């Protein structure tokens, strides 16, 4: 009797759990233009889930967060909900109109199709709902900054935060426009303050505003002493070291000459001459090694694989374990036929096997050695 009762209770619990989350956001099928008409008539905002078929995080949001009852109930009562495949139909022109640069992107639009709020990325339901509740406030952070900027406000306090907001929304071209406006109105003394270190340092924004051959990195390298005095020598030197290594790595891959927006950046010898001047002016402990990396970078930029192999092979043993990591990129780029039959490549492998401070590098070199 007790066993039967226990089984009945267990079945009842399973039934409740099975139906506990059985609702989902009701994404309407009409065109976005039709959804905007409906939103105007009902005095609602339009929520737009901007996705692509290949986007894993988009599918995860649809599978989990969008199917939570509390989320679904709020969205279905508050918004007109639309999903847009950004590679099909209305999605294609919407990419440019709403400056979609990452997926998933989420929009709140008013009835006129104007952006009230925007945020990107998969996240837990709690964080997702917190952003949505912020977004429905007409005076939310994004709407407020957009309005002030469009109205001509170019105050330092606005521009400093607007750069960050544009990057967070993955509106990178706009972010760089705003960043340059901000940079230009700052005095030299203001540029090196800790509040502006994010423009130059190693952080979540660096890929977009202080990467290789960027204006901001060059300014940092030319004024490193002032930055060190205000932000700490260790953090400034770590950024410099990292960027010169990255420059060499990017040159080997070819990334240096085509940026993340696919803009062509032709090889220019004067740039590398300037890098050498910058490095020599620093007090970096490994600046002689960084000069070697610039020699390697320049050989790659000039597509002189013979000189590149010779430079790496001759100097590899002089490099620190950290700087020797350039060999990983060298293997990836220069180990394919007919390069691996090049005597210079084989000589470089001998040097790596003999002097590598990382045993994995030595083992990889042995793999490629004839």
C-alpha atoms as one frame of an Amber mdcrd trajectory, in Angstrom:
protein
   0.000   0.000   0.000   2.761   2.413   0.999   4.747   1.481  -2.119   1.755
   2.166  -4.364   1.135   5.500  -2.659   4.775   6.495  -3.105   4.608   5.667
  -6.785   1.465   7.744  -7.202   3.104  10.734  -5.468   6.229  10.375  -7.612
   4.145  10.243 -10.797   2.237  13.328  -9.708   5.487  15.234  -9.083   6.851
  14.224 -12.484   3.637  15.374 -14.146   3.831  18.766 -12.433   7.490  19.188
 -13.411   6.764  18.190 -16.990   4.185  20.953 -17.269   5.937  23.518 -15.085
   7.557  25.249 -18.050   5.180  24.834 -20.963   4.881  28.349 -22.344   7.200
  30.299 -24.627   7.507  33.747 -26.152   4.936  34.067 -28.909   6.928  35.302
 -31.876   4.499  36.590 -34.458   5.002  35.731 -38.104   4.061  38.970 -39.907
   6.580  41.297 -41.490   8.395  43.652 -39.155   6.561  46.544 -40.794   3.244
  44.904 -39.879   4.437  44.300 -36.334   5.263  47.996 -36.030   1.718  48.916
 -37.129   0.306  46.567 -34.505   2.607  48.004 -31.864   1.468  51.534 -32.629
  -2.172  50.494 -32.409  -1.636  48.764 -29.056   0.833  51.332 -27.701   3.491
  48.647 -27.249   7.132  48.210 -28.050   8.374  45.605 -30.523  10.878  43.076
 -29.224  13.109  41.765 -32.020  15.269  38.672 -31.622  17.997  39.060 -34.264
  19.456  35.639 -35.018  21.049  33.450 -37.686  20.614  29.756 -38.343  24.264
  29.026 -37.534  24.315  30.912 -34.222  24.625  28.461 -31.329  23.950  31.012
 -28.551  20.809  32.137 -30.444  19.500  28.575 -30.379  20.356  28.250 -26.697
  18.327  31.371 -25.842  15.380  30.037 -27.868  15.644  26.621 -26.198  15.952
  27.823 -22.610  15.270  31.455 -21.687  12.480  32.085 -24.196  10.641  28.999
 -22.903  10.574  29.971 -19.258   7.012  30.697 -18.194   7.833  33.907 -16.325
   9.774  35.254 -19.308   7.124  34.176 -21.814   4.254  35.656 -19.808   6.018
  39.004 -19.471   6.949  39.243 -23.136   3.596  38.084 -24.476   1.725  40.673
 -22.406   4.184  43.532 -22.855   5.567  43.427 -26.418   4.824  42.539 -29.989
   7.483  39.867 -30.476   9.295  39.241 -33.743  12.180  36.973 -34.745  14.369
  38.006 -37.683  16.800  35.737 -39.485  19.368  38.390 -40.318  20.521  36.558
 -43.439  17.088  36.256 -45.038  14.187  38.463 -46.103  13.659  41.531 -43.950
  16.648  40.576 -41.877  19.175  41.563 -44.551  18.330  45.302 -44.691  17.763
  45.316 -40.921  21.422  44.396 -40.361  22.529  47.767 -41.728  19.591  49.774
 -40.382  20.024  48.572 -36.817  23.809  48.124 -36.995  23.799  44.458 -36.061
  27.335  43.188 -35.613  26.963  40.153 -33.336  24.434  37.449 -32.556  22.139
  37.188 -30.841  21.237  40.874 -30.787  18.067  42.049 -29.095  16.162  45.210
 -29.997  13.307  47.132 -28.444  11.728  49.320 -31.115   8.993  51.907 -30.814
   6.104  51.940 -33.275   8.143  54.046 -35.686  10.881  51.426 -35.861  13.324
  53.507 -33.831  15.683  51.807 -31.395  14.661  52.329 -27.789  17.139  49.807
 -26.406  19.660  47.294 -27.701  21.851  44.627 -26.157  23.700  41.543 -27.372
  24.707  38.071 -26.309  23.252  34.947 -24.724  22.731  35.175 -20.956  20.777
  33.651 -18.068  17.128  34.606 -17.705  17.744  36.825 -14.679  20.275  38.979
 -16.510  18.111  38.964 -19.643  15.058  40.206 -17.760  17.099  42.842 -15.928
  18.207  44.293 -19.261  14.680  44.178 -20.647  13.285  45.971 -17.601  15.960
  48.620 -18.001  15.105  48.913 -21.686  11.402  49.576 -21.232  12.247  52.682
 -19.224  12.001  55.535 -21.793  14.953  57.190 -20.075  17.169  54.111 -20.213
  20.925  54.487 -20.579  21.079  53.735 -24.317  18.096  55.904 -25.286  19.422
  58.756 -23.183  22.905  58.645 -24.716  21.538  58.311 -28.256  19.301  61.336
 -27.739  22.038  63.481 -26.215  24.549  62.608 -28.923  22.053  63.146 -31.754
  21.223  66.516 -30.195  24.846  67.636 -30.475  26.089  66.895 -26.956  29.831
  66.292 -27.169  30.667  66.571 -23.498  33.584  64.511 -22.283  31.438  62.660
 -19.755  29.006  61.529 -22.460  31.612  60.545 -25.042  33.656  58.580 -22.494
  30.683  56.303 -21.732  29.215  56.351 -25.238  32.349  54.715 -26.666  31.866
  51.810 -24.265  28.144  51.533 -25.022  28.755  51.428 -28.775  31.285  48.627
 -28.374  28.959  46.705 -26.046  26.279  46.917 -28.774  28.928  45.853 -31.309
  28.524  49.042 -33.331  32.239  49.187 -33.965  32.408  51.786 -36.740  30.310
  54.175 -34.679  32.412  53.405 -31.619  35.552  54.467 -33.451  33.920  57.678
 -34.672  32.897  58.564 -31.116  36.270  57.474 -29.751  38.126  59.739 -32.166
  35.887  62.654 -31.232  36.626  62.006 -27.576  40.357  61.545 -28.159  40.559
  64.834 -30.050  38.976  66.958 -27.318  41.140  65.500 -24.552  44.306  67.313
 -23.549  47.543  65.274 -23.385  47.268  65.359 -19.592  43.696  64.010 -19.712
  44.490  61.174 -22.128  46.823  59.504 -19.641  44.407  59.613 -16.688  43.165
  56.282 -15.249  39.582  57.091 -16.302  40.762  56.976 -19.919  43.092  53.972
 -19.654  40.393  51.787 -21.249  41.123  53.595 -24.535  44.693  52.269 -24.532
  44.961  49.303 -22.173  44.372  45.570 -22.369  40.669  45.066 -21.688  37.350
  44.040 -23.293  37.536  47.061 -25.624  41.123  46.601 -26.811  40.333  44.544
 -29.913  38.336  47.434 -31.340  40.167  50.593 -30.298  43.747  49.781 -29.256
  44.800  46.805 -31.362  47.804  46.574 -33.670  48.469  49.609 -35.884  45.715
  51.555 -34.106  46.004  55.239 -33.361  45.529  54.604 -29.660  48.278  52.010
 -29.347  50.753  54.197 -31.193  49.905  57.086 -28.886  50.460  54.858 -25.859
  53.796  53.641 -27.181  54.940  57.202 -27.922  53.918  58.487 -24.463  54.430
  55.417 -22.309  56.219  57.256 -19.521  53.224  59.551 -18.949  50.866  56.577
 -18.940  53.122  54.660 -16.541  53.194  57.594 -14.139  49.395  57.659 -13.989
  48.426  54.006 -14.425  51.371  52.035 -13.119  54.475  50.936 -14.936  53.734
  47.225 -14.749  50.344  47.416 -16.503  51.685  49.749 -19.201  54.723  47.591
 -19.923  52.551  44.460 -20.057  50.395  46.118 -22.711  53.417  47.190 -24.743
  55.020  43.750 -24.584  51.797  42.041 -25.577  51.145  44.341 -28.514  54.590
  44.036 -30.091  54.338  40.240 -29.813  50.864  40.398 -31.321  52.129  42.594
 -34.164  54.666  39.927 -35.128  52.075  37.168 -34.827  49.545  39.099 -36.910
  52.147  39.727 -39.596  52.929  36.016 -39.866  49.251  35.193 -40.223  48.614
  38.112 -42.592  46.009  39.580 -40.237  48.008  42.768 -39.772  47.367  43.663
 -43.388  43.624  42.950 -43.379  41.751  44.107 -40.270  38.647  42.604 -38.632
  36.433  44.760 -40.892  38.315  43.363 -43.930  39.921  46.693 -44.710  43.266
  46.318 -46.487  46.261  47.796 -44.661  49.233  47.611 -47.065  52.723  46.826
 -45.819  54.583  50.007 -44.974  58.257  49.825 -43.995  58.033  53.156 -42.187
  55.593  51.671 -39.668  58.068  49.009 -38.622  60.887  51.540 -38.452  58.667
  53.494 -36.084  57.955  50.382 -33.987  61.702  49.909 -33.575  62.071  53.526
 -32.446  59.242  53.054 -29.951  60.742  49.848 -28.550  64.227  51.348 -28.255
  62.808  54.325 -26.367  61.247  52.083 -23.702  62.842  50.478 -20.687  61.312
  47.073 -21.408  63.501  44.247 -20.157  63.122  42.312 -23.405  63.355  45.162
 -25.874  66.255  43.546 -27.773  64.071  40.485 -28.243  61.145  42.608 -29.408
  63.388  44.113 -32.071  64.024  40.563 -33.300  60.263  40.016 -33.437  59.933
  43.184 -35.516  62.567  41.802 -37.913  60.473  38.651 -38.212  57.304  40.698
 -38.698  58.893  42.794 -41.417  60.180  39.737 -43.291  56.647  38.342 -43.206
  55.247  41.646 -44.413  57.654  41.618 -47.334  56.777  37.940 -47.987  60.468
  37.057 -47.721  60.171  33.552 -46.237  63.880  32.848 -46.701  64.884  35.843
 -44.571  62.130  35.087 -42.094  63.368  31.533 -41.503  66.969  32.699 -41.260
  66.075  35.416 -38.738  64.053  33.060 -36.586  66.635  30.287 -36.711  69.578
  32.557 -35.898  67.911  34.305 -32.972  65.475  31.786 -31.536  67.753  30.734
 -28.681  68.082  34.364 -27.578  64.351  34.730 -26.964  62.513  34.260 -23.683
  60.021  31.440 -23.333  57.193  33.938 -23.876  58.741  35.422 -27.018  59.627
  31.986 -28.362  55.900  31.355 -28.701  56.130  33.116 -32.072  57.279  29.702
 -33.344  53.745  28.325 -32.941  52.546  30.817 -35.532  55.618  30.126 -37.647
  54.724  26.414 -37.740  51.121  27.160 -38.655  52.006  29.476 -41.525  55.313
  28.194 -42.880  55.149  24.435 -42.485  53.130  23.671 -45.632  54.632  22.621
 -48.993  56.665  23.869 -50.670  57.928  25.919 -47.716  58.711  22.870 -45.592
  61.211  21.812 -48.232  63.022  25.124 -47.915  66.488  24.597 -46.345  65.967
  27.726 -44.240  62.863  26.228 -42.726  64.772  23.058 -41.852  67.600  25.103
 -40.309  65.074  26.989 -38.186  63.657  23.679 -36.958  67.131  22.593 -35.844
  67.485  25.782 -33.803  64.036  25.363 -32.243  64.709  21.731 -31.303  68.024
  22.673 -29.713  67.009  25.809 -27.806  63.242  25.727 -27.171  62.334  26.559
 -23.573  58.916  24.969 -24.128  59.169  21.221 -24.716  55.980  21.277 -26.793
  57.681  23.600 -29.279  60.623  21.229 -29.539  58.291  18.288 -30.142  56.398
  20.169 -32.846  59.669  21.073 -34.560  60.691  17.403 -34.502  57.385  16.557
 -36.173  58.145  18.872 -39.095  61.837  18.003 -39.315  62.754  15.843 -42.300
